[in-house]
Amino acid sequence: MKVLVAYLSSTGNTKKIAEAIYGEINCEKEIKPIGEVIDIGGWDIAFLGFPTHGYGPDKKAKEIIERLCTKGRKVALFVTHAAPENEPVVEEWLAKFKQAAAAAELVGFFDCQGQLSKGVKFIMKIAPKKEMRAQAKMDNSKGQPDQARLENARVFARDIMKNFRP
């Protein structure tokens, strides 16, 4: 069996999760930035990771997901975001990733909190929208993904691989 772990990461959050997932795969495997991936047809399963930008996948991420997640491809998505996983609005964001990958066979989905970049937090603090400023003040993402979230990613990978049949 051949497994690909590919990721898009601006701040390093999604890369950390990708590395945790990659470490749990015990077969022929490869890890690389998603920009180096042209097609996922050469792998039995592809773990594809993305950060959340603007409350879902940004335009670039959406295009990549739609290009790679075609009929007949088995995909496990993983997504990082600055909000705690139990925030109700997070489900709305994640649904946009799932929708972009709808053509593929989605064999698993994982999400976790990552640290909000300082630049984005600064922009949020001075944003005209009151809600954005409030979110920046409430940000509790420093140090994420922490060891517990990395372990959750490892468990996700082990579960997918245990239950996966090419």
N, C-alpha and C positions, 0 to 999 in steps of 0.2 A: 504494500500500500504506500502511496505517495501523498504527503500532506504539505500544503503551503500555508504559511502564516505571513500575511502581508498587512501593512498598516500605513496610515497617514497620520503623522504626528507633528504638531507645530511646537508644542511645549515639552514633549517627552512623556506625557501621561499615557497616551495610547501605546507608545513604544514600550513602556514598562509592562503594560498588560500583555502586549504581544510576546515579550520575552518570557513572561511567566507561563503563558500558554505553550509556547515553543518548548520550554523545558520539560513539559509533561508528555510530550509526544515521543513514543518509542518505536518509531519506524522511519523509513526514508522521509526526510523532511527538509524544508528550506524556509528561511525567514528573510524578508527583504522589505524595503519601503515599497508601498503600493505603486508609486510612480514608475517602478521598474517592471511592473507586471503588464503584459500585453493581453494575455488570455489565461484563464485558469483551467483550460481543457486538459492540460497535461497532469493534473493532480486529481486524486480520488476525492479529496475534500479540501476546501480552502477556508481558512479562518481569516476573515477580513475585518480590519479594525479602523475606526474613524472617530475623530473628535466631534462634539456637537458645537456648531457655530450658528448663532442666530436662531436658536430654538429648533435645531434639526441639522440635517446635512447641508453644508453650504453647496453652492452650485457645482464646484469642482468635485466634491465628494459624491454628490448625487449622480453626476455624469459618469464617474468611475464605477459606482455601484451598478448603475443601469447597463454599462458596457460589459462588466465582468459577470454579473449575475443573470445569465441567460438560461433558457430552458435546458434541462439536463445537467446543470451544474449543481453540485452539492456544496452548500455554503453555511458556515457558522459565523454570524456577525458578532462583533464586540464593539461597544461604544463607550466613550468617556464623556463626562459632562461635569460641570462645576457644582451642580445641585446635589443634595443628598438623594439617594435612590428612592426614598419613600415620599418625595415631594410629588403631589398629584399631577402637576404639569409635566413631569418627566415622561409619563406614558405617552403624552401627545407628541413629544419630540421623538421618542423612540419609534412610534408608529410611522413617522416619515421615513426612517431608515428602512423599516420592514417593507413599506410600500415601494421604495426604490428597488428593493431586491426581490420583488414579487414574482418575477419570471423564473427565478432559480428555486431549487428545493432547499428551503431554509431548515437545516437540521439542528440549529441551536442559536440562541441569542443571549448575550451577556452584556450588562451595562454596569458601570460603577462611577463613582465620583472621582474626579481628578481635580488638580489645583487650578483655579482660575488664574490666567496670566495677569501679571501686574498691569500690562498695557490695557487689556480689556477692562480690568477693574477700574483703572483711572478714567477711561472713557465712560463707563457706567456711572461713576461718581459725579460727572459733570453733565450727564445726559439731560436733555430737556424733559424727558418723561420721568415723573415722580417715582413710578414703579421701578424703573431702572436704578435710580439713586438708592431706593430702599433695598433693592436686591444686593447692591454693592456693599451697603452697610451691614447686611445680614450674612455676607459671605463667610462660610466656615470651612472653606476647602483647603486651607493651608496644610501642606504635608500629604495631600492625597495624590495618587492612591497609596494608602498605608499598607502595612504588612497584611492586615486582615483582608483587604480588598484584593491584594495580589494572591493571597491564598484562595480566595473565592474564584479567581480567574483560573488558578491551577485545577481546582475541583471541577470547574466548568469543562476544561480541556479533557481531564480524565474521564468525565461522564460521557462527553461526546465520543471520545475514542473507544470507550468500552461498549457503547451502544451502536457504533457506526458499522454499517455493512456496505461495502462498495457495490 
